[in-house]
Amino acid sequence: MLKIIVIICVLLPNLIFSETLHLESGYKQNTLVELYTSEGCSSCPPAEKYLNNLNNKNNIWHNLFPVAFHVDYWDYIGWKDRYATMKYGHRQSLYAALNRASTVYTPAFMVNGLSWRPGIFSNSIPDEKRTAGNLMVSVKDKTIHARYQSKNVTPLELNIAVLGMGLKTFIERGENKGRKAEHDFVVIGFNSKTSNNLQWGMNLPALHYNQAKNYALVIWVSEINNPTPLQVVGGLLPYYRK
């Protein structure tokens, strides 16, 4: 008699994932949605709810890739945002310096590097019609290898964001005192590296918050000193080893 044994493994953040995760964008421009937000901002919860609801879109992780950068410039008003770092505010300031956004504020959406707000009559994210290069990424354990196929060969940056999913916080002080905040797509690890030949080998970034139960990964290429994404890929990450 042939016995078939099925072993079910629960993948936790401190385990090694033995298989390789492959991601490829194709040559159609995908969409990176960035939300700049803070738990200390009273007007941010509706924007975060909008971002969280992108989980229900059919094209999530196919051609739609949301990320939430929590900024720390509101920490002084009474509540320290545990997901925020100073460099995310610097990234937002760079958009403003390049006139991609009018100023620095929260909540602020950027869609493929341009300022955007959900409208009164339509909450649909702009549909991207352009073509782009093909971004190919493989992830094994904590190592990433990436290659960007493009007609324009010039030094570019590879940006890697590890996202915390399903995060919850009870806010005890500040403008949102007493509110239970729920977050998806929160950037809790971020790193960039420049390449002249559009090929990269690097590690997943270290996390500044490591208590998420589920993780995702979003990777995009951009020009040096310009955060605007040229192409983006991503997906759910079945592991993260601290």
Beta strands, then each sheet from edge to edge (+ up, - down):
strand 1: 21-24
strand 2: 31-37
strand 3: 64-70
strand 4: 108-111
strand 5: 114-116
strand 6: 134-140
strand 7: 143-149
strand 8: 156-165
strand 9: 167-170
strand 10: 180-183
strand 11: 186-195
strand 12: 199-203
strand 13: 214-223
strand 14: 229-237
sheet 1: 1+ 6- 7+ 12-
sheet 2: 3+ 2+ 4- 5+
sheet 3: 11+ 8- 13+ 14-
sheet 4: 9+ 10-
end
